Amino acid sequence: MRSGYRAGAGEAWRLKRRRLGLAWLEADGSGGWRKRRGRCPEGWLDERSANVAAVAAMEAHARELVSEQRARKEAAERKVTVRELGAE
């Protein structure tokens, strides 16, 4: 079984989940997880690096939401030209 870290971000009406990567964990035998022994290899996440990756993913999601809102607002405020009306 593979474990992985995930992060969730968003508003109440729009939750977005994103897989952050593979977790450097092993089953502890009692239904939980514990950190594996040794150094975490490249491409795997320990708890600290998963927290950093989660913050980065949430910030990227927030930027996406802002850019979508800005694009919708600009489209709604855009005035139609006579040339565009004539083309329709």
BELZI-V783080 format. One record per pair of residues at least 12 apart in sequence whose ideal C-beta (glycine too) atoms are under 10 Angstrom apart, sorted by the first residue. I is the first residue (numbers start at 1). J is the second residue. Records with the same first field share a line. If there is no record, write none. Layout:
I->J, J
//
This chain:
1->26, 27
2->22, 23, 25
3->22, 23, 24, 25, 26, 27, 33, 45
4->19, 20, 21, 22, 23, 25, 44, 45, 50
5->19, 20, 21, 22, 23, 24, 25, 44, 45, 46, 47, 49, 50, 51, 53, 54
6->18, 19, 20, 21, 23, 50, 54, 57
7->19, 20, 50, 51, 53, 54, 55, 56, 57, 58, 61
8->54, 57, 58, 61
9->54, 55, 57, 58, 59, 60, 61, 62, 64, 65
10->58, 61, 62, 65
11->65
14->61, 65
16->57, 58, 61, 64, 65
17->57
18->53, 54, 57, 58, 60, 61
19->57
20->45, 49, 50, 51, 52, 53, 54, 56, 57
21->43, 44, 45, 49, 50, 53
22->40, 41, 43, 44, 45, 50
23->35, 36, 40, 44, 45, 46, 47, 49, 50
24->36, 37, 38, 39, 40, 41, 43, 44, 45, 46, 47, 49, 50
25->44, 45, 46, 47, 50
35->47
//
